[in-house]
Amino acid sequence: MPFVDWNYFNVTAVTSRGGVVALEDYAANLIRPLGIPWPSAPVIQKLFVSNQLNAFEPADHRTLTDRLGYYCNLQSIHSEDAITWSFFGPLMSLIQQYGG
């Protein structure tokens, strides 16, 4: 299913049985500040295997696991960690870049 990410790019996404949209690539679900190593340490900490893959149809499992080799919660548009990073990640980057 086509889906538009934060940067208005079309990305591949699937919908769970419960209606939750998950992206093929976790990075498309995050705002990435320029000028920082990517993925950043706080993002790497969240790149762990999720137990939620079973919420999706088996036909969609390959789409969700192609990028990392497993499904990660950061792929879900309902991920609180993705939302938190997308707000505070760029803010932390600015503070580090310009002091604060």
Secondary structure as the mmCIF struct_conf table of DSSP 4:
data_model
#
loop_
_struct_conf.conf_type_id
_struct_conf.id
_struct_conf.beg_label_comp_id
_struct_conf.beg_label_asym_id
_struct_conf.beg_label_seq_id
_struct_conf.end_label_comp_id
_struct_conf.end_label_asym_id
_struct_conf.end_label_seq_id
STRN STRN1 PRO A 2 VAL A 4
TURN_TY1_P TURN_TY1_P1 TRP A 6 ASN A 7
BEND BEND1 TYR A 8 TYR A 8
STRN STRN2 ASN A 10 THR A 15
TURN_TY1_P TURN_TY1_P2 ARG A 17 GLY A 18
BEND BEND2 GLY A 19 GLY A 19
STRN STRN3 VAL A 21 LEU A 23
BEND BEND3 GLU A 24 ASP A 25
HELX_RH_3T_P HELX_RH_3T_P1 TYR A 26 ASN A 29
BEND BEND4 LEU A 30 LEU A 30
TURN_TY1_P TURN_TY1_P3 LEU A 34 GLY A 35
BEND BEND5 ILE A 36 ILE A 36
BEND BEND6 TRP A 38 PRO A 39
HELX_RH_AL_P HELX_RH_AL_P1 ALA A 41 ILE A 44
TURN_TY1_P TURN_TY1_P4 GLN A 45 LYS A 46
BEND BEND7 ASN A 51 ASN A 51
HELX_RH_3T_P HELX_RH_3T_P2 GLN A 52 ALA A 55
BEND BEND8 PHE A 56 PHE A 56
HELX_RH_AL_P HELX_RH_AL_P2 PRO A 58 THR A 65
TURN_TY1_P TURN_TY1_P5 ASP A 66 LEU A 68
BEND BEND9 GLY A 69 TYR A 70
HELX_RH_3T_P HELX_RH_3T_P3 ASN A 73 GLN A 75
STRN STRN4 SER A 76 SER A 76
TURN_TY1_P TURN_TY1_P6 ILE A 77 HIS A 78
HELX_RH_AL_P HELX_RH_AL_P3 GLU A 80 TYR A 98
#
